[in-house]
């Protein structure tokens, strides 16, 4: 049976990891390529790179990073951040990424999803969703609203409706990030994950709020998630991927346990 | 030389990169004579069956593949490549190569898992393979190994002899097919970590006979 995926997320700016990652061993803590290789050996099922490079003329650095990562790791990885059109997608995929993730660009111009799916196949297109809880209203019936610019700008789009629209436009997967839970380490937003994951027929990766291994168990069961994104809990060495997987396995969750 | 068949179906560079990491040179080609002359052939693919078959025919690669198969040249199909070797695909109602007798079907809606939750289509992520018999390509690959799948369609062989491995996703389907010098895997072995690389490495040294 299909395993639940554990996916570390790495934020990259100008070709360097943004957070000072303290790792044991010979890992260059600033280098995304070394970190990718480390997580590959550790048993991560997939990786997500989020490019937060501010200026567009420095984007080539990210393409070079993707190329180097692709030479070292042989598991799928996706790249998000700064992808504005099909040509941006093509460059990232040709450099060796398996998937590209679109977020703000899809809100501004939903056609980017269908254009990407037509050009490269749905399996390449991940719809990144940043979501905030609001009072349910006529416009936002689910009580979850889409936001962009790191949660600063509300866009007046209902998250549930957007997830379904993204699926119908050809997204192959959803990466669902709760802005409210993000960074709290108090657990994923389970109700949001369950709502979205049980309403679409494409896989949903839960993101935002992971602090303990119990949180992962919760979101993969009660939250209906197909995969869980993690960052600080493994970046700072609090847990290893192996520990996470052993725990989940003991709790009856199917995970990939040899690699 | 190993020829990776290029018919605009994508995913070719990752196969080549995986080969490179193992120390094998390969050429990505759509040139019929280069395919015919190659020592072995990898037939990957992402995309839809209809377009893929149309492109193969236009380039004359369908005949090159059939000829190479009958000559006994080792051939490895990956993902869509594995579906194209069957006789017919439900995807775009496509007549395919027919190297193995059988069809390609879409996962039905309404399949569910052990927690009784609806299974999503495509089947995306890591899953196991149960081998029916040992094969040189799987030498050194542990039975617990998992592989990375992304597909909405799966092959259904008419002859049980050609089913080398099976995978569970609501139903049990053929995830590894084998007929003489042809082995075809539904998963992406170039994205399946060490076990995937091991199969690729075994293929590069395989004579094309069933047993080592």
Interface residues (C-beta under 8 A of the other chain):
Chain A: X1 X2 X3 X4 X5 X40 X45 X70 X71 X74 X75 X76 X93 X94 X96 X98 X120 X121 X122 X123 X124 X172 X173 X198 X201 X202 X203 X221 X224 X226 X227 X256 X257 X258 X259
Chain B: X10 X13 X14 X17 X18 X20 X21 X46 X47 X109 X113 X114 X115 X117 X118 X119 X120 X121 X122 X123 X124 X125 X126 X127 X128 X142 X144 X145 X146 X148 X149 X150 X168 X169 X188 X190 X191 X192 X193 X194 X195 X196 X197
